[in-house]
Amino acid sequence: MPAAPIQMETDILVIGAGGAGLYAAIEAARQGEGQGEGQGEGLGEGQGAARVLLLDRSLIGRGGATVMAQMTVAAAVAPDDDWRRHLHDTLAAGRGLCDPRLAALLCREGPECILEMDRWRVGWAREGDGLRQVQAPGHDRPRCVYVDFLSTGPAVSRTLRTQAQRHKAIRRLGDVVVTDLVLQDGPEGRTVTGAVGFDMTTGAPLAIAAAATILATGGLTRLYRRNSASSNMGGDGYALALRAGAALLDMEFVQFFPIGHLAPRLVGMDPIMWDPFRYKLGGRLLNGAMEEFIDRYGAEDGGRYRATRDLATYAITREVAAGRGSPHGGAWLSFTHIPEAELRAAFGPVIDRLAGNGIDLTRDAVEVAPIAHYHMGGVRVDTDMETGVPGLLAAGEVVGGANGANRLSGNAITEALAFGRAAGRTAARRVAAGVAPRLDPAAAAAALALAGAGGPEPAAGAAPNMAALVARLQAAMSDHVGPFRTADGLARAAGALAAIRAEAGALPPGRPRPHDLARLDWFDLRQMLLVAETVVLAAAARTESRGAHQREDFPDTDPGWTLNQIVRLDGGALRLDRAPVLAEAA
């Protein structure tokens, strides 16, 4: 017998428990507690404290992108630095498409978030009386803090998770898949009043009423075969926002990390681990002929790895296309010119873990190649993280606009923290203004029916293989919507997505049951298809090359394309509009 639907209620619903979601939950809870620093032990709900429900598909604080991040966090915390300098570098990296209001918010609020994390004992590396900072590609000075070069993300996640646990107003719930947001008419017009999904451990559908809902679901890198993020980063938040009436922007800009590990096989280590050592030690990027090549593509690298990610990705891909790649289709990264003592001091115990993988950096170069890493586009918001749909906010990588056509190195966690804090404050203000959770069962009925629905039980071997369909989607996106695009390739991708959609069917396979991976893949595919279609649509329309979007058939940057592309759902179909980029920060 199918499990009965679960009904829940909260003041603030946070979907996603990475850095942005955790910080949003903490900020929302402490607004009502009157604890500006959140320092009290065992913080109670307090008079006026908002009830916060923090949802995630995995264990709280152990999924998403933040826990996977191993490197540095950009913030102008040094006495000789200023957030406006950080903003200048962010706007320059964004190739003219940043929303300057959001970029300014990131750079202005970032230092306070970093210092608050320091007060929470995250363990930033120190130098003298201050925080140690290194210079990352695209920055004009050392500006990036870190815990150590392989543990920054886990330390940030652990610290935020500990803080969230101290707030009694925050309830945490894992193993939940959100499939749709609930919309109903109210005094503000069409309003998001909660969400519908299902519990993976039981298969039971659930409906959650909320006065404010914050999307903190991360990016879309799962759309690609080779990616550096968690397996749950399939773009859920973009699809949820679109179906709720929100707009997406800059969806064509997918950032490929230039030096993702390619070969030899690396077990138990992150594929993007090489980057901080590259720019700290001066590792050399070499083509198949063992020649340095970055300088050929407009970057005066000089062995210092100051080239921004879009340019480095371009350079490696061009060398491979010209037949000058490494044996597995990438480039070589070599540290063999660096003394062993210096390598061991920088890599520490990682040296021994690499040796366990058969890699001796004193003798061997490794192969690296671009890997899907981050998405610059996303939900269109204002500086309060409001989407324009009452009751719906967004924070972190799911937000578009702050990074334009290319994200500056180190800005991802800063963005998650600053935008999460802003979203939490806005949601708390909404609750304090008297907005109460209310969810009309009729408004949630269709979404609940889908979450609990299933087609007839298929005969053995007769049902579509949902995991195989996901793999086909990833192949289409990787082959045709990667760092370099053409009109023909994008058309092929669109055709492949249409065929996959037809094969997947209108209902999930079988009836709900505990830990049903085929049903989970169907719901994932439903979201991934819609999001992939927005990327293809926007990429096909932008007939120029800019930042992370490179068109082989339109290789030049066109000043006339200094525009943001806006995607909406209109009558069930995607609609693409264009808007001028804001000229300056408000």
NULO-475631 format. One line per field, with one value per residue (C-alpha): residue number from 1; residue in three letters; x, y, z. Coordinates in nm, 3 decimals. Example, Ala and Ser with C-alpha at 12.3 -4.5 7.8 and 13.67 -1.06 7.14 Angstrom:
residues 2
i: c(1 2);
aa: c(Ala Ser);
px: c(1.230 1.367);
py: c(-0.450 -0.106);
pz: c(0.780 0.714);
END
This chain:
residues 586
i: c(1 2 3 4 5 6 7 8 9 10 11 12 13 14 15 16 17 18 19 20 21 22 23 24 25 26 27 28 29 30 31 32 33 34 35 36 37 38 39 40 41 42 43 44 45 46 47 48 49 50 51 52 53 54 55 56 57 58 59 60 61 62 63 64 65 66 67 68 69 70 71 72 73 74 75 76 77 78 79 80 81 82 83 84 85 86 87 88 89 90 91 92 93 94 95 96 97 98 99 100 101 102 103 104 105 106 107 108 109 110 111 112 113 114 115 116 117 118 119 120 121 122 123 124 125 126 127 128 129 130 131 132 133 134 135 136 137 138 139 140 141 142 143 144 145 146 147 148 149 150 151 152 153 154 155 156 157 158 159 160 161 162 163 164 165 166 167 168 169 170 171 172 173 174 175 176 177 178 179 180 181 182 183 184 185 186 187 188 189 190 191 192 193 194 195 196 197 198 199 200 201 202 203 204 205 206 207 208 209 210 211 212 213 214 215 216 217 218 219 220 221 222 223 224 225 226 227 228 229 230 231 232 233 234 235 236 237 238 239 240 241 242 243 244 245 246 247 248 249 250 251 252 253 254 255 256 257 258 259 260 261 262 263 264 265 266 267 268 269 270 271 272 273 274 275 276 277 278 279 280 281 282 283 284 285 286 287 288 289 290 291 292 293 294 295 296 297 298 299 300 301 302 303 304 305 306 307 308 309 310 311 312 313 314 315 316 317 318 319 320 321 322 323 324 325 326 327 328 329 330 331 332 333 334 335 336 337 338 339 340 341 342 343 344 345 346 347 348 349 350 351 352 353 354 355 356 357 358 359 360 361 362 363 364 365 366 367 368 369 370 371 372 373 374 375 376 377 378 379 380 381 382 383 384 385 386 387 388 389 390 391 392 393 394 395 396 397 398 399 400 401 402 403 404 405 406 407 408 409 410 411 412 413 414 415 416 417 418 419 420 421 422 423 424 425 426 427 428 429 430 431 432 433 434 435 436 437 438 439 440 441 442 443 444 445 446 447 448 449 450 451 452 453 454 455 456 457 458 459 460 461 462 463 464 465 466 467 468 469 470 471 472 473 474 475 476 477 478 479 480 481 482 483 484 485 486 487 488 489 490 491 492 493 494 495 496 497 498 499 500 501 502 503 504 505 506 507 508 509 510 511 512 513 514 515 516 517 518 519 520 521 522 523 524 525 526 527 528 529 530 531 532 533 534 535 536 537 538 539 540 541 542 543 544 545 546 547 548 549 550 551 552 553 554 555 556 557 558 559 560 561 562 563 564 565 566 567 568 569 570 571 572 573 574 575 576 577 578 579 580 581 582 583 584 585 586);
aa: c(Met Pro Ala Ala Pro Ile Gln Met Glu Thr Asp Ile Leu Val Ile Gly Ala Gly Gly Ala Gly Leu Tyr Ala Ala Ile Glu Ala Ala Arg Gln Gly Glu Gly Gln Gly Glu Gly Gln Gly Glu Gly Leu Gly Glu Gly Gln Gly Ala Ala Arg Val Leu Leu Leu Asp Arg Ser Leu Ile Gly Arg Gly Gly Ala Thr Val Met Ala Gln Met Thr Val Ala Ala Ala Val Ala Pro Asp Asp Asp Trp Arg Arg His Leu His Asp Thr Leu Ala Ala Gly Arg Gly Leu Cys Asp Pro Arg Leu Ala Ala Leu Leu Cys Arg Glu Gly Pro Glu Cys Ile Leu Glu Met Asp Arg Trp Arg Val Gly Trp Ala Arg Glu Gly Asp Gly Leu Arg Gln Val Gln Ala Pro Gly His Asp Arg Pro Arg Cys Val Tyr Val Asp Phe Leu Ser Thr Gly Pro Ala Val Ser Arg Thr Leu Arg Thr Gln Ala Gln Arg His Lys Ala Ile Arg Arg Leu Gly Asp Val Val Val Thr Asp Leu Val Leu Gln Asp Gly Pro Glu Gly Arg Thr Val Thr Gly Ala Val Gly Phe Asp Met Thr Thr Gly Ala Pro Leu Ala Ile Ala Ala Ala Ala Thr Ile Leu Ala Thr Gly Gly Leu Thr Arg Leu Tyr Arg Arg Asn Ser Ala Ser Ser Asn Met Gly Gly Asp Gly Tyr Ala Leu Ala Leu Arg Ala Gly Ala Ala Leu Leu Asp Met Glu Phe Val Gln Phe Phe Pro Ile Gly His Leu Ala Pro Arg Leu Val Gly Met Asp Pro Ile Met Trp Asp Pro Phe Arg Tyr Lys Leu Gly Gly Arg Leu Leu Asn Gly Ala Met Glu Glu Phe Ile Asp Arg Tyr Gly Ala Glu Asp Gly Gly Arg Tyr Arg Ala Thr Arg Asp Leu Ala Thr Tyr Ala Ile Thr Arg Glu Val Ala Ala Gly Arg Gly Ser Pro His Gly Gly Ala Trp Leu Ser Phe Thr His Ile Pro Glu Ala Glu Leu Arg Ala Ala Phe Gly Pro Val Ile Asp Arg Leu Ala Gly Asn Gly Ile Asp Leu Thr Arg Asp Ala Val Glu Val Ala Pro Ile Ala His Tyr His Met Gly Gly Val Arg Val Asp Thr Asp Met Glu Thr Gly Val Pro Gly Leu Leu Ala Ala Gly Glu Val Val Gly Gly Ala Asn Gly Ala Asn Arg Leu Ser Gly Asn Ala Ile Thr Glu Ala Leu Ala Phe Gly Arg Ala Ala Gly Arg Thr Ala Ala Arg Arg Val Ala Ala Gly Val Ala Pro Arg Leu Asp Pro Ala Ala Ala Ala Ala Ala Leu Ala Leu Ala Gly Ala Gly Gly Pro Glu Pro Ala Ala Gly Ala Ala Pro Asn Met Ala Ala Leu Val Ala Arg Leu Gln Ala Ala Met Ser Asp His Val Gly Pro Phe Arg Thr Ala Asp Gly Leu Ala Arg Ala Ala Gly Ala Leu Ala Ala Ile Arg Ala Glu Ala Gly Ala Leu Pro Pro Gly Arg Pro Arg Pro His Asp Leu Ala Arg Leu Asp Trp Phe Asp Leu Arg Gln Met Leu Leu Val Ala Glu Thr Val Val Leu Ala Ala Ala Ala Arg Thr Glu Ser Arg Gly Ala His Gln Arg Glu Asp Phe Pro Asp Thr Asp Pro Gly Trp Thr Leu Asn Gln Ile Val Arg Leu Asp Gly Gly Ala Leu Arg Leu Asp Arg Ala Pro Val Leu Ala Glu Ala Ala);
px: c(0.000 0.142 0.258 0.020 0.122 0.314 0.190 0.432 0.437 0.715 0.768 1.076 1.160 1.521 1.573 1.938 2.186 2.517 2.687 2.411 2.129 2.297 2.388 2.034 1.885 2.119 2.052 1.675 1.668 1.883 1.688 1.403 1.638 1.805 2.145 2.342 2.645 2.461 2.702 2.470 2.474 2.165 1.981 1.610 1.327 1.272 0.988 0.931 1.187 1.090 1.063 1.309 1.298 1.623 1.581 1.842 1.858 2.155 2.283 2.257 2.575 2.732 2.586 2.598 2.902 3.039 3.160 3.335 3.525 3.886 4.050 4.026 3.765 3.795 3.731 3.897 3.989 4.349 4.422 4.561 4.264 3.913 3.591 3.577 3.903 3.754 3.448 3.667 3.825 3.487 3.337 3.642 3.620 3.248 3.322 3.068 2.763 2.766 2.470 2.674 2.429 2.477 2.850 2.880 2.677 2.908 3.225 3.093 2.936 3.195 3.455 3.207 3.097 3.459 3.533 3.219 3.327 3.661 3.478 3.299 3.644 3.638 4.018 4.132 4.509 4.680 4.984 5.099 4.795 4.576 4.451 4.687 4.584 4.707 4.665 4.435 4.385 4.209 4.282 4.511 4.657 4.652 4.286 4.191 4.172 4.173 4.183 4.428 4.441 4.235 3.994 3.841 3.498 3.459 3.567 3.313 3.036 3.127 3.134 2.797 2.646 2.763 2.613 2.282 2.262 2.277 1.956 1.647 1.438 1.609 1.474 1.683 1.545 1.749 1.664 1.393 1.352 1.155 0.970 0.759 0.680 0.320 0.156 -0.172 -0.350 -0.324 -0.308 0.030 -0.090 0.043 0.251 0.478 0.331 0.547 0.675 0.591 0.825 0.883 1.079 1.340 1.348 0.976 0.866 0.588 0.489 0.500 0.368 0.527 0.353 0.586 0.555 0.889 1.080 1.452 1.607 1.968 2.001 2.330 2.417 2.381 2.716 2.555 2.435 2.790 2.977 3.291 3.207 3.355 3.043 2.811 2.581 2.276 2.375 2.136 1.981 1.672 1.640 1.635 1.351 1.156 1.192 1.088 0.774 0.685 0.701 1.048 1.296 1.641 1.927 2.268 2.194 2.445 2.744 2.875 3.223 3.463 3.747 4.056 4.269 4.043 4.237 4.232 4.503 4.642 4.350 4.305 4.112 3.963 4.079 3.902 3.952 4.017 4.273 4.563 4.461 4.590 4.923 4.949 4.926 5.113 5.409 5.404 5.321 5.374 5.094 5.243 5.102 5.171 5.508 5.591 5.579 5.422 5.137 4.911 5.089 4.983 4.622 4.647 4.753 5.091 5.113 5.485 5.443 5.241 4.893 4.721 4.506 4.133 3.945 3.769 4.098 4.283 3.998 4.011 4.387 4.384 4.091 4.251 4.579 4.395 4.193 4.517 4.654 4.892 4.714 4.836 4.765 4.419 4.307 4.417 4.736 5.024 5.063 5.420 5.586 5.910 6.108 6.029 6.258 6.119 6.143 5.933 5.678 5.650 5.613 5.328 5.147 5.210 5.045 4.887 5.226 5.182 4.821 4.939 5.211 4.937 4.785 5.119 5.202 5.549 5.545 5.924 5.931 5.582 5.354 4.979 4.718 4.448 4.154 3.856 3.576 3.229 3.265 3.021 2.727 2.726 2.360 2.057 1.751 1.706 1.693 1.735 1.976 1.727 1.739 1.373 1.278 0.979 0.745 0.609 0.727 1.018 1.384 1.711 2.072 2.410 2.501 2.136 2.132 2.241 2.392 2.671 2.938 2.839 3.003 3.283 3.324 3.634 3.835 3.744 3.404 3.185 3.186 3.184 2.871 2.710 2.770 2.679 2.369 2.260 2.278 2.081 1.811 1.778 1.729 1.467 1.275 1.279 1.143 0.860 0.762 0.800 0.563 0.291 0.293 0.187 0.228 -0.082 -0.111 -0.438 -0.466 -0.620 -0.313 -0.083 -0.302 -0.147 0.211 0.125 -0.040 0.277 0.504 0.293 0.213 0.357 0.288 0.188 0.447 0.656 0.749 1.107 1.333 1.046 1.077 1.309 1.643 1.633 2.001 2.087 1.869 2.050 2.381 2.256 2.162 2.509 2.669 2.465 2.555 2.923 2.960 2.765 2.722 3.068 3.330 3.292 2.961 2.835 2.489 2.499 2.610 2.348 2.079 2.200 2.180 1.824 1.723 1.881 1.702 1.367 1.420 1.513 1.205 0.982 1.139 1.120 0.742 0.497 0.498 0.769 0.811 0.627 0.463 0.638 0.857 1.151 1.488 1.361 1.650 1.460 1.191 1.457 1.628 1.296 1.233 1.595 1.564 1.245 1.434 1.757 1.578 1.410 1.733 1.941 1.687 1.732 2.111 2.082 1.824 2.036 2.360 2.205 2.072 2.401 2.584 2.918 3.195 3.221 3.362 3.260 3.040 3.258 3.102 3.336 3.108 3.104 3.455 3.454 3.302 3.028 2.973 2.612 2.571 2.642 2.301 2.158 1.932 1.622 1.436 1.080 0.815 0.518 0.224 0.450 0.705 1.038 1.052 1.378 1.408 1.702 1.770 2.047 2.304 2.270 2.530 2.635 2.570 2.275);
py: c(0.000 0.345 0.553 0.831 1.188 1.373 1.724 1.972 2.343 2.594 2.968 2.950 2.659 2.634 2.387 2.285 2.259 2.365 2.689 2.919 2.716 2.674 3.042 3.141 2.916 3.049 3.411 3.362 3.188 3.439 3.741 3.649 3.545 3.886 3.716 3.916 3.693 3.375 3.317 3.199 2.830 2.627 2.918 2.884 2.974 3.297 3.542 3.608 3.355 3.210 2.835 2.721 2.387 2.299 2.032 1.841 1.533 1.401 1.443 1.806 1.996 1.698 1.739 2.009 2.202 2.372 2.053 1.961 2.290 2.239 2.567 2.938 3.200 3.556 3.851 4.190 4.143 4.268 4.620 4.727 4.589 4.718 4.554 4.796 4.652 4.305 4.435 4.572 4.229 4.054 4.283 4.242 3.863 3.880 4.021 4.302 4.097 4.111 4.256 4.523 4.531 4.162 4.174 4.466 4.278 3.978 4.187 4.426 4.163 3.894 4.023 4.027 3.673 3.557 3.728 3.582 3.237 3.312 3.394 3.062 2.897 2.768 2.758 3.000 2.978 3.264 3.480 3.705 3.878 3.831 3.577 3.432 3.520 3.401 3.547 3.354 3.398 3.723 3.905 4.207 4.105 3.826 3.816 3.453 3.290 2.917 2.656 2.440 2.377 2.057 2.114 2.461 2.349 2.070 2.309 2.572 2.311 2.165 2.508 2.611 2.276 2.320 2.668 2.549 2.272 2.531 2.701 2.525 2.715 2.522 2.178 1.966 1.701 1.496 1.240 1.464 1.533 1.848 1.807 2.124 2.451 2.531 2.843 2.993 3.324 3.568 3.938 3.964 3.781 3.438 3.340 3.048 2.896 2.589 2.283 1.925 1.629 1.284 1.110 0.883 0.650 0.565 0.686 0.886 1.217 1.523 1.879 2.160 2.491 2.791 3.169 3.202 2.951 2.987 2.796 2.708 2.411 2.490 2.464 2.230 2.058 1.712 1.788 1.702 1.371 1.516 1.745 1.851 1.874 1.639 1.405 1.604 1.922 1.865 2.211 2.135 2.493 2.637 2.406 2.471 2.847 2.837 2.637 2.879 3.178 3.313 3.414 3.273 3.467 3.400 3.027 2.981 3.047 2.719 2.747 2.467 2.434 2.423 2.171 1.891 1.569 1.340 1.073 0.860 0.728 0.919 0.742 0.920 1.269 1.565 1.612 1.985 1.950 2.069 2.432 2.587 2.407 2.528 2.894 2.859 2.666 2.762 2.423 2.429 2.363 2.184 2.051 1.709 1.831 1.939 2.308 2.586 2.735 2.963 3.275 3.195 3.273 3.622 3.547 3.665 3.371 3.339 3.023 3.203 3.080 3.416 3.338 3.339 3.012 3.084 3.171 2.869 2.641 2.795 2.747 2.380 2.298 2.473 2.288 1.955 2.049 2.137 1.789 1.906 1.750 1.493 1.122 1.125 1.450 1.719 1.894 1.803 1.966 1.936 2.013 1.833 2.159 2.225 2.085 1.787 1.965 2.252 2.009 1.821 2.144 2.256 1.925 1.779 1.437 1.468 1.364 1.021 0.991 1.069 0.807 0.559 0.644 0.581 0.951 1.084 1.459 1.481 1.263 1.257 1.510 1.444 1.495 1.756 1.878 2.112 1.981 2.128 2.318 2.605 2.785 3.164 3.186 3.119 3.264 3.638 3.813 4.156 4.238 4.102 3.771 3.806 3.651 3.868 3.581 3.658 3.408 3.279 3.368 3.220 3.216 3.084 2.929 2.893 3.275 3.428 3.767 3.829 3.660 3.758 3.550 3.412 3.370 3.508 3.246 3.228 3.395 3.084 3.031 3.407 3.427 3.139 3.302 3.660 3.567 3.308 3.567 3.819 3.563 3.460 3.821 3.885 3.569 3.659 4.006 3.848 3.635 3.929 4.129 3.878 3.650 3.308 2.967 2.856 2.587 2.521 2.145 2.214 2.415 2.128 1.849 1.813 1.820 1.572 1.346 1.345 1.287 0.988 0.871 0.599 0.422 0.057 -0.182 -0.263 -0.611 -0.707 -0.523 -0.331 0.000 0.273 0.265 0.603 0.597 0.534 0.828 1.053 0.934 1.014 1.365 1.411 1.286 1.526 1.822 1.725 1.664 1.964 2.221 2.215 2.491 2.532 2.539 2.556 2.599 2.243 2.098 2.290 2.168 1.812 1.863 1.997 1.694 1.455 1.620 1.597 1.226 1.162 1.350 1.135 0.813 0.911 0.936 1.150 0.947 0.795 0.418 0.195 0.287 0.474 0.253 0.311 0.397 0.362 0.484 0.447 0.688 0.924 0.920 0.997 1.302 1.411 1.370 1.577 1.870 1.815 1.813 2.147 2.305 2.160 2.299 2.648 2.623 2.509 2.776 3.058 2.924 2.899 3.254 3.417 3.451 3.564 3.433 3.578 3.437 3.077 3.076 3.018 2.979 2.833 2.974 3.319 3.347 3.721 3.916 4.146 4.469 4.458 4.143 4.319 4.192 3.946 3.675 3.607 3.274 3.220 2.951 3.088 2.853 2.553 2.670 2.841 3.208 3.397 3.774 4.013 4.293 4.555 4.503 4.746 5.019 5.059 4.936 5.090);
pz: c(0.000 -0.090 0.204 0.307 0.216 0.485 0.574 0.732 0.817 0.880 0.860 0.637 0.411 0.291 0.007 -0.001 0.285 0.136 0.234 0.109 0.262 0.599 0.626 0.521 0.789 1.058 0.965 0.951 1.289 1.472 1.347 1.579 1.857 1.865 1.849 1.596 1.632 1.718 2.006 2.281 2.370 2.289 2.132 2.189 1.959 2.147 2.111 1.744 1.621 1.285 1.250 0.984 0.804 0.627 0.360 0.168 -0.051 0.143 0.497 0.609 0.524 0.349 0.001 -0.262 -0.379 -0.065 0.099 -0.227 -0.249 -0.152 -0.223 -0.151 -0.067 -0.196 0.035 0.084 0.451 0.436 0.567 0.229 0.035 -0.025 -0.141 -0.436 -0.569 -0.537 -0.722 -1.001 -1.052 -1.034 -1.299 -1.522 -1.501 -1.584 -1.930 -1.909 -1.808 -1.426 -1.244 -1.060 -0.767 -0.695 -0.760 -0.517 -0.255 -0.287 -0.252 0.016 0.245 0.185 0.434 0.722 0.641 0.634 0.965 1.120 1.006 1.175 1.499 1.458 1.446 1.092 1.106 0.838 0.792 0.972 0.915 1.197 1.347 1.041 0.793 0.538 0.182 -0.155 -0.500 -0.730 -1.105 -1.199 -0.871 -0.856 -0.518 -0.257 -0.151 -0.099 0.243 0.300 0.574 0.388 0.017 0.034 0.323 0.294 0.176 0.432 0.710 0.600 0.584 0.922 1.087 0.944 1.033 1.393 1.410 1.266 1.525 1.803 1.691 1.820 1.567 1.286 1.205 0.970 0.738 0.493 0.223 0.078 -0.294 -0.377 -0.706 -0.730 -0.557 -0.467 -0.611 -0.501 -0.530 -0.241 -0.152 -0.330 -0.640 -0.736 -0.434 -0.351 -0.036 0.004 -0.174 -0.265 -0.289 -0.148 0.126 -0.031 0.270 0.247 -0.096 0.069 -0.093 0.129 0.121 0.322 0.387 0.428 0.446 0.264 0.055 -0.019 -0.307 -0.223 -0.453 -0.624 -0.990 -1.286 -1.335 -1.326 -1.679 -1.789 -1.787 -1.628 -1.340 -1.009 -0.790 -0.604 -0.794 -0.679 -0.867 -1.157 -1.167 -0.957 -0.833 -1.184 -1.286 -0.965 -1.013 -1.379 -1.309 -1.029 -1.265 -1.184 -1.454 -1.526 -1.682 -1.837 -1.866 -2.149 -1.923 -1.781 -1.632 -1.709 -1.462 -1.681 -1.495 -1.381 -1.330 -1.633 -1.595 -1.440 -1.236 -0.910 -0.633 -0.332 -0.429 -0.582 -0.959 -0.919 -0.641 -0.858 -0.895 -0.569 -0.603 -0.961 -0.868 -0.538 -0.677 -1.043 -1.192 -1.567 -1.816 -2.116 -2.440 -2.587 -2.711 -2.353 -2.451 -2.244 -2.444 -2.235 -2.358 -2.715 -2.625 -2.482 -2.124 -2.003 -1.768 -1.727 -1.519 -1.251 -1.352 -1.350 -1.656 -1.578 -1.607 -1.934 -2.105 -1.964 -2.072 -2.417 -2.444 -2.342 -2.569 -2.866 -2.818 -2.811 -3.121 -3.299 -3.230 -2.960 -2.662 -2.410 -2.474 -2.311 -2.472 -2.229 -2.125 -1.897 -1.555 -1.435 -1.101 -1.188 -1.193 -0.825 -0.552 -0.363 -0.027 -0.158 -0.301 0.026 0.223 -0.003 -0.052 0.294 0.341 -0.003 -0.143 0.017 -0.103 -0.454 -0.421 -0.334 -0.672 -0.842 -0.892 -0.809 -0.870 -0.870 -1.184 -1.333 -1.493 -1.471 -1.740 -1.686 -1.895 -1.854 -1.633 -1.569 -1.244 -1.192 -1.351 -1.375 -1.477 -1.263 -1.098 -1.146 -0.807 -0.651 -0.368 -0.113 -0.301 -0.398 -0.732 -0.816 -0.724 -0.374 -0.117 -0.327 -0.269 -0.391 -0.269 -0.373 -0.707 -0.805 -0.839 -1.168 -1.242 -0.995 -1.206 -1.559 -1.831 -1.612 -1.235 -1.067 -0.880 -0.511 -0.540 -0.511 -0.134 -0.078 -0.292 -0.103 0.235 0.141 -0.057 0.198 0.474 0.265 0.183 0.548 0.655 0.389 0.475 0.845 0.765 0.570 0.868 1.108 0.887 0.966 0.664 0.786 0.625 0.439 0.180 0.001 -0.056 -0.396 -0.501 -0.409 -0.545 -0.890 -0.760 -0.484 -0.738 -0.948 -0.646 -0.548 -0.899 -1.111 -1.431 -1.441 -1.307 -1.614 -1.718 -1.648 -1.890 -2.051 -1.865 -1.992 -1.815 -1.640 -1.545 -1.910 -2.016 -1.767 -1.915 -2.266 -2.156 -2.007 -2.329 -2.543 -2.323 -2.301 -2.673 -2.802 -2.522 -2.366 -2.368 -2.746 -2.928 -3.287 -3.434 -3.567 -3.234 -3.040 -3.280 -3.226 -2.850 -2.878 -3.083 -2.835 -2.544 -2.725 -2.789 -2.426 -2.308 -2.528 -2.402 -2.035 -2.042 -1.849 -1.527 -1.309 -1.341 -1.097 -0.770 -0.485 -0.271 -0.034 -0.189 -0.545 -0.759 -1.087 -0.963 -0.833 -1.172 -1.344 -1.126 -1.168 -1.544 -1.546 -1.392 -1.586 -1.922 -1.860 -1.740 -2.025 -2.271 -2.126 -2.163 -2.526 -2.607 -2.465 -2.615 -2.962 -2.943 -2.834 -3.164 -3.022 -2.798 -2.448 -2.126 -2.070 -2.385 -2.690 -3.035 -3.294 -3.565 -3.398 -3.250 -3.176 -2.889 -3.019 -2.820 -2.936 -2.728 -2.398 -2.294 -2.046 -2.185 -1.977 -1.991 -1.869 -1.901 -2.094 -2.144 -2.095 -2.354 -2.295 -2.394 -2.440 -2.397 -2.380 -2.136 -2.114 -1.843 -1.553 -1.585 -1.222 -0.872 -0.695);
END
